[in-house]
Amino acid sequence: MTGQVKEEILTRFGELGVRVEEGTVCFRPMLLTRRDFRQDAGTYRYYDLDGQQRSINVPAGSLAFTFCQVPVVYELTTGDPWIRATDDQGKSVTTAGEQRLDASHSQSVFARQGKITRIDVGVPESSLFDLEQS
């Protein structure tokens, strides 16, 4: 990868609000606008840890990307933030009021162990960047 490609990847993760703090992965999108989110439902395609192409359904009012080859889906919410980690057995753990994975889930993602297969994050609409006020 060239320096410019790496810089663009880091810049986009910054725009998406992805940060690593004290060994945990945090999702705090403050530079996204309503236009960054899907208007209608669709499919997001990505490559898993084994190099296999996968796809997930993405609802309207959401945005999808991968972090360490784990799909992350931001979903707009009118309430408080939340985060849900789904493991390879299909079991989900949701934490209300947070947009941070706990340390054990974060380490699993960083190590690319395949134990966490999806991360969903509830993004309050009130936290989005408002182009009209800028």
N, CA, C and O atoms as a GROMACS GRO file, in nm:
protein
  536
    1MET      N    1   0.085  -0.119   0.000
    1MET     CA    2   0.000   0.000   0.000
    1MET      C    3   0.089   0.124   0.000
    1MET      O    4   0.191   0.130   0.068
    2THR      N    5   0.047   0.220  -0.076
    2THR     CA    6   0.121   0.346  -0.077
    2THR      C    7   0.084   0.428   0.046
    2THR      O    8  -0.016   0.401   0.112
    3GLY      N    9   0.165   0.529   0.075
    3GLY     CA   10   0.135   0.617   0.187
    3GLY      C   11   0.001   0.686   0.172
    3GLY      O   12  -0.071   0.706   0.270
    4GLN      N   13  -0.032   0.724   0.048
    4GLN     CA   14  -0.159   0.793   0.024
    4GLN      C   15  -0.278   0.701   0.052
    4GLN      O   16  -0.378   0.745   0.110
    5VAL      N   17  -0.268   0.575   0.012
    5VAL     CA   18  -0.376   0.480   0.038
    5VAL      C   19  -0.395   0.462   0.188
    5VAL      O   20  -0.508   0.464   0.237
    6LYS      N   21  -0.286   0.445   0.261
    6LYS     CA   22  -0.295   0.429   0.406
    6LYS      C   23  -0.357   0.553   0.470
    6LYS      O   24  -0.440   0.542   0.560
    7GLU      N   25  -0.316   0.669   0.422
    7GLU     CA   26  -0.370   0.794   0.476
    7GLU      C   27  -0.520   0.804   0.452
    7GLU      O   28  -0.595   0.848   0.539
    8GLU      N   29  -0.564   0.764   0.333
    8GLU     CA   30  -0.707   0.770   0.302
    8GLU      C   31  -0.787   0.671   0.388
    8GLU      O   32  -0.898   0.702   0.430
    9ILE      N   33  -0.731   0.553   0.413
    9ILE     CA   34  -0.798   0.456   0.499
    9ILE      C   35  -0.811   0.512   0.640
    9ILE      O   36  -0.919   0.505   0.699
   10LEU      N   37  -0.704   0.566   0.694
   10LEU     CA   38  -0.708   0.623   0.828
   10LEU      C   39  -0.804   0.742   0.836
   10LEU      O   40  -0.874   0.759   0.936
   11THR      N   41  -0.807   0.822   0.731
   11THR     CA   42  -0.898   0.937   0.728
   11THR      C   43  -1.042   0.890   0.729
   11THR      O   44  -1.125   0.945   0.802
   12ARG      N   45  -1.074   0.788   0.650
   12ARG     CA   46  -1.212   0.740   0.645
   12ARG      C   47  -1.254   0.679   0.779
   12ARG      O   48  -1.366   0.701   0.823
   13PHE      N   49  -1.165   0.603   0.844
   13PHE     CA   50  -1.198   0.550   0.976
   13PHE      C   51  -1.220   0.665   1.075
   13PHE      O   52  -1.304   0.655   1.164
   14GLY      N   53  -1.145   0.773   1.059
   14GLY     CA   54  -1.168   0.890   1.144
   14GLY      C   55  -1.305   0.950   1.119
   14GLY      O   56  -1.375   0.987   1.213
   15GLU      N   57  -1.345   0.960   0.993
   15GLU     CA   58  -1.478   1.011   0.958
   15GLU      C   59  -1.587   0.920   1.012
   15GLU      O   60  -1.692   0.967   1.055
   16LEU      N   61  -1.561   0.790   1.011
   16LEU     CA   62  -1.659   0.694   1.062
   16LEU      C   63  -1.661   0.692   1.215
   16LEU      O   64  -1.750   0.633   1.275
   17GLY      N   65  -1.564   0.756   1.277
   17GLY     CA   66  -1.560   0.762   1.423
   17GLY      C   67  -1.503   0.639   1.488
   17GLY      O   68  -1.530   0.613   1.605
   18VAL      N   69  -1.424   0.561   1.414
   18VAL     CA   70  -1.363   0.441   1.470
   18VAL      C   71  -1.233   0.480   1.540
   18VAL      O   72  -1.144   0.541   1.480
   19ARG      N   73  -1.224   0.443   1.668
   19ARG     CA   74  -1.106   0.476   1.746
   19ARG      C   75  -1.072   0.358   1.837
   19ARG      O   76  -1.158   0.279   1.874
   20VAL      N   77  -0.945   0.348   1.870
   20VAL     CA   78  -0.902   0.250   1.969
   20VAL      C   79  -0.859   0.329   2.091
   20VAL      O   80  -0.768   0.411   2.085
   21GLU      N   81  -0.927   0.304   2.203
   21GLU     CA   82  -0.898   0.374   2.327
   21GLU      C   83  -0.880   0.272   2.439
   21GLU      O   84  -0.969   0.191   2.466
   22GLU      N   85  -0.765   0.277   2.502
   22GLU     CA   86  -0.735   0.189   2.614
   22GLU      C   87  -0.761   0.042   2.581
   22GLU      O   88  -0.814  -0.033   2.662
   23GLY      N   89  -0.723   0.002   2.461
   23GLY     CA   90  -0.736  -0.136   2.420
   23GLY      C   91  -0.874  -0.179   2.377
   23GLY      O   92  -0.897  -0.298   2.354
   24THR      N   93  -0.968  -0.085   2.365
   24THR     CA   94  -1.103  -0.119   2.320
   24THR      C   95  -1.135  -0.040   2.193
   24THR      O   96  -1.084   0.069   2.172
   25VAL      N   97  -1.220  -0.098   2.111
   25VAL     CA   98  -1.262  -0.029   1.989
   25VAL      C   99  -1.389   0.049   2.018
   25VAL      O  100  -1.486  -0.003   2.074
   26CYS      N  101  -1.386   0.177   1.979
   26CYS     CA  102  -1.497   0.269   2.004
   26CYS      C  103  -1.551   0.318   1.870
   26CYS      O  104  -1.476   0.335   1.774
   27PHE      N  105  -1.680   0.339   1.866
   27PHE     CA  106  -1.747   0.389   1.747
   27PHE      C  107  -1.821   0.516   1.786
   27PHE      O  108  -1.926   0.510   1.850
   28ARG      N  109  -1.766   0.631   1.747
   28ARG     CA  110  -1.828   0.759   1.779
   28ARG      C  111  -1.830   0.848   1.655
   28ARG      O  112  -1.749   0.939   1.641
   29PRO      N  113  -1.924   0.820   1.565
   29PRO     CA  114  -1.929   0.896   1.440
   29PRO      C  115  -1.984   1.038   1.463
   29PRO      O  116  -2.102   1.055   1.491
   30MET      N  117  -1.897   1.137   1.450
   30MET     CA  118  -1.940   1.275   1.469
   30MET      C  119  -1.933   1.355   1.339
   30MET      O  120  -1.986   1.466   1.332
   31LEU      N  121  -1.869   1.300   1.237
   31LEU     CA  122  -1.855   1.372   1.110
   31LEU      C  123  -1.948   1.320   1.002
   31LEU      O  124  -1.945   1.369   0.889
   32LEU      N  125  -2.030   1.220   1.035
   32LEU     CA  126  -2.124   1.167   0.936
   32LEU      C  127  -2.248   1.254   0.930
   32LEU      O  128  -2.288   1.316   1.029
   33THR      N  129  -2.307   1.257   0.812
   33THR     CA  130  -2.433   1.330   0.794
   33THR      C  131  -2.543   1.229   0.762
   33THR      O  132  -2.515   1.112   0.736
   34ARG      N  133  -2.665   1.273   0.763
   34ARG     CA  134  -2.779   1.187   0.731
   34ARG      C  135  -2.764   1.128   0.591
   34ARG      O  136  -2.806   1.015   0.566
   35ARG      N  137  -2.702   1.203   0.500
   35ARG     CA  138  -2.684   1.155   0.361
   35ARG      C  139  -2.590   1.036   0.352
   35ARG      O  140  -2.592   0.964   0.252
   36ASP      N  141  -2.505   1.012   0.454
   36ASP     CA  142  -2.412   0.900   0.452
   36ASP      C  143  -2.482   0.766   0.476
   36ASP      O  144  -2.424   0.661   0.451
   37PHE      N  145  -2.606   0.770   0.523
   37PHE     CA  146  -2.680   0.649   0.557
   37PHE      C  147  -2.773   0.610   0.441
   37PHE      O  148  -2.823   0.696   0.368
   38ARG      N  149  -2.795   0.481   0.425
   38ARG     CA  150  -2.878   0.430   0.316
   38ARG      C  151  -3.020   0.484   0.326
   38ARG      O  152  -3.076   0.496   0.435
   39GLN      N  153  -3.076   0.515   0.211
   39GLN     CA  154  -3.216   0.556   0.204
   39GLN      C  155  -3.309   0.435   0.201
   39GLN      O  156  -3.423   0.441   0.247
   40ASP      N  157  -3.258   0.324   0.145
   40ASP     CA  158  -3.339   0.203   0.135
   40ASP      C  159  -3.255   0.083   0.181
   40ASP      O  160  -3.133   0.093   0.194
   41ALA      N  161  -3.322  -0.028   0.204
   41ALA     CA  162  -3.252  -0.150   0.245
   41ALA      C  163  -3.167  -0.202   0.129
   41ALA      O  164  -3.196  -0.175   0.013
   42GLY      N  165  -3.063  -0.275   0.163
   42GLY     CA  166  -2.977  -0.330   0.059
   42GLY      C  167  -2.890  -0.442   0.114
   42GLY      O  168  -2.914  -0.494   0.222
   43THR      N  169  -2.790  -0.477   0.037
   43THR     CA  170  -2.699  -0.585   0.072
   43THR      C  171  -2.557  -0.530   0.076
   43THR      O  172  -2.517  -0.454  -0.013
   44TYR      N  173  -2.482  -0.568   0.178
   44TYR     CA  174  -2.341  -0.530   0.189
   44TYR      C  175  -2.257  -0.655   0.169
   44TYR      O  176  -2.278  -0.754   0.238
   45ARG      N  177  -2.164  -0.650   0.077
   45ARG     CA  178  -2.076  -0.763   0.049
   45ARG      C  179  -1.936  -0.732   0.101
   45ARG      O  180  -1.887  -0.620   0.090
   46TYR      N  181  -1.874  -0.834   0.159
   46TYR     CA  182  -1.741  -0.818   0.216
   46TYR      C  183  -1.671  -0.954   0.213
   46TYR      O  184  -1.732  -1.056   0.181
   47TYR      N  185  -1.542  -0.954   0.246
   47TYR     CA  186  -1.465  -1.079   0.254
   47TYR      C  187  -1.437  -1.110   0.400
   47TYR      O  188  -1.391  -1.023   0.475
   48ASP      N  189  -1.466  -1.234   0.440
   48ASP     CA  190  -1.444  -1.273   0.579
   48ASP      C  191  -1.296  -1.307   0.602
   48ASP      O  192  -1.213  -1.289   0.514
   49LEU      N  193  -1.265  -1.356   0.721
   49LEU     CA  194  -1.127  -1.386   0.759
   49LEU      C  195  -1.066  -1.499   0.677
   49LEU      O  196  -0.943  -1.509   0.667
   50ASP      N  197  -1.150  -1.584   0.617
   50ASP     CA  198  -1.102  -1.693   0.533
   50ASP      C  199  -1.095  -1.654   0.386
   50ASP      O  200  -1.066  -1.737   0.300
   51GLY      N  201  -1.121  -1.526   0.356
   51GLY     CA  202  -1.118  -1.479   0.218
   51GLY      C  203  -1.242  -1.513   0.139
   51GLY      O  204  -1.245  -1.496   0.017
   52GLN      N  205  -1.346  -1.561   0.207
   52GLN     CA  206  -1.471  -1.595   0.141
   52GLN      C  207  -1.561  -1.472   0.132
   52GLN      O  208  -1.574  -1.396   0.228
   53GLN      N  209  -1.622  -1.452   0.015
   53GLN     CA  210  -1.715  -1.341   0.002
   53GLN      C  211  -1.843  -1.373   0.079
   53GLN      O  212  -1.900  -1.481   0.065
   54ARG      N  213  -1.887  -1.278   0.158
   54ARG     CA  214  -2.008  -1.290   0.239
   54ARG      C  215  -2.096  -1.170   0.210
   54ARG      O  216  -2.051  -1.072   0.150
   55SER      N  217  -2.220  -1.179   0.252
   55SER     CA  218  -2.309  -1.063   0.240
   55SER      C  219  -2.403  -1.061   0.359
   55SER      O  220  -2.438  -1.165   0.416
   56ILE      N  221  -2.444  -0.940   0.395
   56ILE     CA  222  -2.542  -0.921   0.502
   56ILE      C  223  -2.646  -0.823   0.453
   56ILE      O  224  -2.618  -0.737   0.369
   57ASN      N  225  -2.766  -0.837   0.504
   57ASN     CA  226  -2.872  -0.742   0.473
   57ASN      C  227  -2.851  -0.617   0.558
   57ASN      O  228  -2.820  -0.626   0.677
   58VAL      N  229  -2.868  -0.503   0.496
   58VAL     CA  230  -2.850  -0.376   0.564
   58VAL      C  231  -2.980  -0.298   0.551
   58VAL      O  232  -3.024  -0.268   0.440
   59PRO      N  233  -3.041  -0.264   0.665
   59PRO     CA  234  -3.170  -0.195   0.659
   59PRO      C  235  -3.157  -0.049   0.615
   59PRO      O  236  -3.048   0.009   0.617
   60ALA      N  237  -3.268   0.009   0.575
   60ALA     CA  238  -3.271   0.153   0.545
   60ALA      C  239  -3.230   0.227   0.672
   60ALA      O  240  -3.257   0.181   0.783
   61GLY      N  241  -3.166   0.342   0.656
   61GLY     CA  242  -3.121   0.421   0.770
   61GLY      C  243  -2.998   0.364   0.835
   61GLY      O  244  -2.977   0.381   0.956
   62SER      N  245  -2.915   0.295   0.757
   62SER     CA  246  -2.794   0.236   0.812
   62SER      C  247  -2.676   0.256   0.716
   62SER      O  248  -2.693   0.304   0.604
   63LEU      N  249  -2.560   0.218   0.764
   63LEU     CA  250  -2.435   0.231   0.688
   63LEU      C  251  -2.349   0.113   0.729
   63LEU      O  252  -2.343   0.080   0.848
   64ALA      N  253  -2.283   0.048   0.636
   64ALA     CA  254  -2.202  -0.070   0.668
   64ALA      C  255  -2.059  -0.054   0.618
   64ALA      O  256  -2.034   0.009   0.515
   65PHE      N  257  -1.966  -0.112   0.694
   65PHE     CA  258  -1.825  -0.116   0.657
   65PHE      C  259  -1.762  -0.231   0.737
   65PHE      O  260  -1.829  -0.291   0.821
   66THR      N  261  -1.636  -0.261   0.710
   66THR     CA  262  -1.569  -0.364   0.790
   66THR      C  263  -1.456  -0.301   0.870
   66THR      O  264  -1.395  -0.202   0.829
   67PHE      N  265  -1.430  -0.361   0.985
   67PHE     CA  266  -1.317  -0.325   1.070
   67PHE      C  267  -1.252  -0.457   1.110
   67PHE      O  268  -1.315  -0.540   1.175
   68CYS      N  269  -1.127  -0.475   1.072
   68CYS     CA  270  -1.056  -0.601   1.094
   68CYS      C  271  -1.135  -0.718   1.036
   68CYS      O  272  -1.140  -0.826   1.094
   69GLN      N  273  -1.196  -0.695   0.921
   69GLN     CA  274  -1.275  -0.791   0.845
   69GLN      C  275  -1.402  -0.836   0.918
   69GLN      O  276  -1.459  -0.940   0.885
   70VAL      N  277  -1.446  -0.759   1.016
   70VAL     CA  278  -1.574  -0.783   1.083
   70VAL      C  279  -1.671  -0.677   1.033
   70VAL      O  280  -1.641  -0.558   1.042
   71PRO      N  281  -1.787  -0.717   0.980
   71PRO     CA  282  -1.883  -0.616   0.935
   71PRO      C  283  -1.938  -0.535   1.053
   71PRO      O  284  -1.974  -0.589   1.157
   72VAL      N  285  -1.942  -0.404   1.031
   72VAL     CA  286  -1.998  -0.311   1.129
   72VAL      C  287  -2.114  -0.241   1.061
   72VAL      O  288  -2.101  -0.190   0.950
   73VAL      N  289  -2.229  -0.239   1.128
   73VAL     CA  290  -2.347  -0.172   1.074
   73VAL      C  291  -2.389  -0.063   1.170
   73VAL      O  292  -2.426  -0.090   1.285
   74TYR      N  293  -2.382   0.061   1.122
   74TYR     CA  294  -2.434   0.174   1.198
   74TYR      C  295  -2.582   0.186   1.164
   74TYR      O  296  -2.620   0.191   1.047
   75GLU      N  297  -2.665   0.192   1.268
   75GLU     CA  298  -2.808   0.210   1.248
   75GLU      C  299  -2.852   0.338   1.317
   75GLU      O  300  -2.822   0.360   1.434
   76LEU      N  301  -2.923   0.422   1.244
   76LEU     CA  302  -2.973   0.546   1.304
   76LEU      C  303  -3.079   0.515   1.409
   76LEU      O  304  -3.163   0.427   1.390
   77THR      N  305  -3.072   0.587   1.519
   77THR     CA  306  -3.170   0.571   1.625
   77THR      C  307  -3.209   0.708   1.678
   77THR      O  308  -3.129   0.802   1.674
   78THR      N  309  -3.331   0.719   1.727
   78THR     CA  310  -3.375   0.845   1.787
   78THR      C  311  -3.349   0.844   1.937
   78THR      O  312  -3.365   0.946   2.003
   79GLY      N  313  -3.309   0.730   1.990
   79GLY     CA  314  -3.282   0.718   2.132
   79GLY      C  315  -3.134   0.724   2.165
   79GLY      O  316  -3.055   0.786   2.095
   80ASP      N  317  -3.100   0.657   2.273
   80ASP     CA  318  -2.961   0.653   2.320
   80ASP      C  319  -2.876   0.560   2.234
   80ASP      O  320  -2.930   0.474   2.164
   81PRO      N  321  -2.744   0.578   2.239
   81PRO     CA  322  -2.656   0.487   2.164
   81PRO      C  323  -2.657   0.347   2.225
   81PRO      O  324  -2.694   0.329   2.341
   82TRP      N  325  -2.618   0.250   2.146
   82TRP     CA  326  -2.605   0.112   2.191
   82TRP      C  327  -2.507   0.041   2.100
   82TRP      O  328  -2.476   0.088   1.990
   83ILE      N  329  -2.460  -0.073   2.146
   83ILE     CA  330  -2.372  -0.156   2.063
   83ILE      C  331  -2.410  -0.302   2.085
   83ILE      O  332  -2.442  -0.343   2.196
   84ARG      N  333  -2.404  -0.379   1.975
   84ARG     CA  334  -2.437  -0.521   1.982
   84ARG      C  335  -2.329  -0.599   1.910
   84ARG      O  336  -2.300  -0.573   1.793
   85ALA      N  337  -2.269  -0.694   1.979
   85ALA     CA  338  -2.169  -0.783   1.920
   85ALA      C  339  -2.233  -0.920   1.903
   85ALA      O  340  -2.293  -0.973   1.996
   86THR      N  341  -2.219  -0.977   1.784
   86THR     CA  342  -2.273  -1.110   1.755
   86THR      C  343  -2.155  -1.204   1.736
   86THR      O  344  -2.062  -1.175   1.660
   87ASP      N  345  -2.161  -1.319   1.804
   87ASP     CA  346  -2.050  -1.413   1.795
   87ASP      C  347  -2.075  -1.520   1.689
   87ASP      O  348  -2.179  -1.523   1.624
   88ASP      N  349  -1.977  -1.608   1.674
   88ASP     CA  350  -1.983  -1.711   1.569
   88ASP      C  351  -2.088  -1.818   1.596
   88ASP      O  352  -2.112  -1.903   1.510
   89GLN      N  353  -2.150  -1.816   1.712
   89GLN     CA  354  -2.260  -1.908   1.744
   89GLN      C  355  -2.395  -1.842   1.724
   89GLN      O  356  -2.499  -1.904   1.747
   90GLY      N  357  -2.395  -1.715   1.682
   90GLY     CA  358  -2.519  -1.641   1.660
   90GLY      C  359  -2.572  -1.572   1.784
   90GLY      O  360  -2.679  -1.511   1.780
   91LYS      N  361  -2.498  -1.580   1.893
   91LYS     CA  362  -2.540  -1.515   2.018
   91LYS      C  363  -2.499  -1.368   2.016
   91LYS      O  364  -2.386  -1.334   1.981
   92SER      N  365  -2.593  -1.282   2.054
   92SER     CA  366  -2.566  -1.138   2.056
   92SER      C  367  -2.569  -1.084   2.198
   92SER      O  368  -2.648  -1.127   2.282
   93VAL      N  369  -2.480  -0.988   2.222
   93VAL     CA  370  -2.477  -0.916   2.349
   93VAL      C  371  -2.491  -0.768   2.316
   93VAL      O  372  -2.409  -0.711   2.245
   94THR      N  373  -2.598  -0.706   2.369
   94THR     CA  374  -2.623  -0.565   2.344
   94THR      C  375  -2.597  -0.487   2.472
   94THR      O  376  -2.640  -0.526   2.581
   95THR      N  377  -2.526  -0.375   2.458
   95THR     CA  378  -2.499  -0.287   2.570
   95THR      C  379  -2.559  -0.151   2.540
   95THR      O  380  -2.518  -0.084   2.446
   96ALA      N  381  -2.657  -0.111   2.620
   96ALA     CA  382  -2.723   0.018   2.601
   96ALA      C  383  -2.635   0.130   2.655
   96ALA      O  384  -2.561   0.111   2.752
   97GLY      N  385  -2.644   0.246   2.591
   97GLY     CA  386  -2.571   0.363   2.637
   97GLY      C  387  -2.424   0.363   2.600
   97GLY      O  388  -2.350   0.451   2.644
   98GLU      N  389  -2.380   0.268   2.522
   98GLU     CA  390  -2.240   0.255   2.485
   98GLU      C  391  -2.222   0.248   2.334
   98GLU      O  392  -2.312   0.207   2.261
   99GLN      N  393  -2.106   0.288   2.291
   99GLN     CA  394  -2.064   0.268   2.153
   99GLN      C  395  -1.921   0.215   2.154
   99GLN      O  396  -1.839   0.249   2.068
  100ARG      N  397  -1.893   0.131   2.253
  100ARG     CA  398  -1.759   0.076   2.273
  100ARG      C  399  -1.773  -0.074   2.302
  100ARG      O  400  -1.855  -0.116   2.383
  101LEU      N  401  -1.690  -0.153   2.233
  101LEU     CA  402  -1.685  -0.295   2.264
  101LEU      C  403  -1.607  -0.314   2.393
  101LEU      O  404  -1.516  -0.237   2.423
  102ASP      N  405  -1.642  -0.414   2.469
  102ASP     CA  406  -1.565  -0.440   2.589
  102ASP      C  407  -1.427  -0.494   2.550
  102ASP      O  408  -1.403  -0.525   2.433
  103ALA      N  409  -1.338  -0.505   2.647
  103ALA     CA  410  -1.200  -0.542   2.620
  103ALA      C  411  -1.186  -0.681   2.556
  103ALA      O  412  -1.107  -0.698   2.463
  104SER      N  413  -1.262  -0.780   2.604
  104SER     CA  414  -1.246  -0.914   2.549
  104SER      C  415  -1.296  -0.923   2.405
  104SER      O  416  -1.232  -0.986   2.322
  105HIS      N  417  -1.410  -0.859   2.375
  105HIS     CA  418  -1.458  -0.858   2.237
  105HIS      C  419  -1.362  -0.780   2.147
  105HIS      O  420  -1.335  -0.820   2.034
  106SER      N  421  -1.311  -0.669   2.197
  106SER     CA  422  -1.216  -0.589   2.118
  106SER      C  423  -1.091  -0.669   2.086
  106SER      O  424  -1.045  -0.668   1.972
  107GLN      N  425  -1.036  -0.739   2.184
  107GLN     CA  426  -0.915  -0.818   2.161
  107GLN      C  427  -0.940  -0.929   2.060
  107GLN      O  428  -0.853  -0.961   1.979
  108SER      N  429  -1.058  -0.989   2.066
  108SER     CA  430  -1.094  -1.092   1.969
  108SER      C  431  -1.097  -1.036   1.827
  108SER      O  432  -1.049  -1.100   1.734
  109VAL      N  433  -1.153  -0.916   1.812
  109VAL     CA  434  -1.158  -0.851   1.681
  109VAL      C  435  -1.016  -0.817   1.634
  109VAL      O  436  -0.981  -0.846   1.520
  110PHE      N  437  -0.935  -0.757   1.721
  110PHE     CA  438  -0.798  -0.719   1.684
  110PHE      C  439  -0.716  -0.841   1.642
  110PHE      O  440  -0.638  -0.835   1.548
  111ALA      N  441  -0.736  -0.953   1.713
  111ALA     CA  442  -0.660  -1.075   1.685
  111ALA      C  443  -0.716  -1.153   1.566
  111ALA      O  444  -0.659  -1.254   1.524
  112ARG      N  445  -0.828  -1.105   1.512
  112ARG     CA  446  -0.893  -1.170   1.397
  112ARG      C  447  -0.919  -1.318   1.424
  112ARG      O  448  -0.889  -1.404   1.341
  113GLN      N  449  -0.974  -1.344   1.542
  113GLN     CA  450  -1.002  -1.481   1.583
  113GLN      C  451  -1.128  -1.539   1.519
  113GLN      O  452  -1.145  -1.661   1.518
  114GLY      N  453  -1.215  -1.455   1.466
  114GLY     CA  454  -1.337  -1.503   1.404
  114GLY      C  455  -1.450  -1.528   1.503
  114GLY      O  456  -1.556  -1.576   1.464
  115LYS      N  457  -1.428  -1.497   1.629
  115LYS     CA  458  -1.533  -1.519   1.729
  115LYS      C  459  -1.644  -1.415   1.719
  115LYS      O  460  -1.760  -1.446   1.745
  116ILE      N  461  -1.609  -1.292   1.681
  116ILE     CA  462  -1.709  -1.187   1.661
  116ILE      C  463  -1.734  -1.178   1.512
  116ILE      O  464  -1.642  -1.152   1.434
  117THR      N  465  -1.860  -1.199   1.472
  117THR     CA  466  -1.893  -1.204   1.329
  117THR      C  467  -1.966  -1.079   1.280
  117THR      O  468  -1.980  -1.059   1.159
  118ARG      N  469  -2.013  -0.996   1.373
  118ARG     CA  470  -2.083  -0.874   1.332
  118ARG      C  471  -2.092  -0.781   1.452
  118ARG      O  472  -2.104  -0.824   1.567
  119ILE      N  473  -2.085  -0.651   1.421
  119ILE     CA  474  -2.102  -0.548   1.523
  119ILE      C  475  -2.206  -0.451   1.471
  119ILE      O  476  -2.192  -0.398   1.360
  120ASP      N  477  -2.310  -0.427   1.549
  120ASP     CA  478  -2.411  -0.328   1.516
  120ASP      C  479  -2.401  -0.216   1.618
  120ASP      O  480  -2.382  -0.240   1.738
  121VAL      N  481  -2.413  -0.093   1.570
  121VAL     CA  482  -2.400   0.024   1.657
  121VAL      C  483  -2.519   0.116   1.635
  121VAL      O  484  -2.547   0.156   1.522
  122GLY      N  485  -2.588   0.149   1.741
  122GLY     CA  486  -2.698   0.245   1.734
  122GLY      C  487  -2.642   0.386   1.741
  122GLY      O  488  -2.581   0.424   1.841
  123VAL      N  489  -2.662   0.463   1.635
  123VAL     CA  490  -2.609   0.599   1.624
  123VAL      C  491  -2.724   0.698   1.639
  123VAL      O  492  -2.811   0.705   1.552
  124PRO      N  493  -2.726   0.775   1.748
  124PRO     CA  494  -2.833   0.874   1.764
  124PRO      C  495  -2.829   0.978   1.652
  124PRO      O  496  -2.723   1.034   1.621
  125GLU      N  497  -2.944   1.004   1.593
  125GLU     CA  498  -2.950   1.104   1.486
  125GLU      C  499  -2.900   1.240   1.535
  125GLU      O  500  -2.846   1.318   1.458
  126SER      N  501  -2.917   1.266   1.664
  126SER     CA  502  -2.874   1.395   1.720
  126SER      C  503  -2.722   1.410   1.722
  126SER      O  504  -2.673   1.522   1.738
  127SER      N  505  -2.648   1.300   1.705
  127SER     CA  506  -2.501   1.309   1.706
  127SER      C  507  -2.441   1.333   1.569
  127SER      O  508  -2.320   1.351   1.556
  128LEU      N  509  -2.524   1.333   1.464
  128LEU     CA  510  -2.474   1.350   1.328
  128LEU      C  511  -2.435   1.495   1.302
  128LEU      O  512  -2.490   1.588   1.361
  129PHE      N  513  -2.340   1.510   1.212
  129PHE     CA  514  -2.295   1.642   1.170
  129PHE      C  515  -2.405   1.706   1.086
  129PHE      O  516  -2.456   1.645   0.992
  130ASP      N  517  -2.440   1.829   1.120
  130ASP     CA  518  -2.547   1.900   1.049
  130ASP      C  519  -2.486   2.000   0.953
  130ASP      O  520  -2.427   2.099   0.994
  131LEU      N  521  -2.501   1.972   0.822
  131LEU     CA  522  -2.441   2.059   0.721
  131LEU      C  523  -2.502   2.199   0.722
  131LEU      O  524  -2.432   2.295   0.689
  132GLU      N  525  -2.628   2.213   0.758
  132GLU     CA  526  -2.692   2.344   0.758
  132GLU      C  527  -2.635   2.437   0.865
  132GLU      O  528  -2.638   2.560   0.850
  133GLN      N  529  -2.583   2.379   0.974
  133GLN     CA  530  -2.533   2.462   1.082
  133GLN      C  531  -2.383   2.487   1.071
  133GLN      O  532  -2.327   2.563   1.151
  134SER      N  533  -2.316   2.425   0.974
  134SER     CA  534  -2.172   2.442   0.964
  134SER      C  535  -2.135   2.562   0.879
  134SER      O  536  -2.016   2.591   0.861
   0.00000   0.00000   0.00000
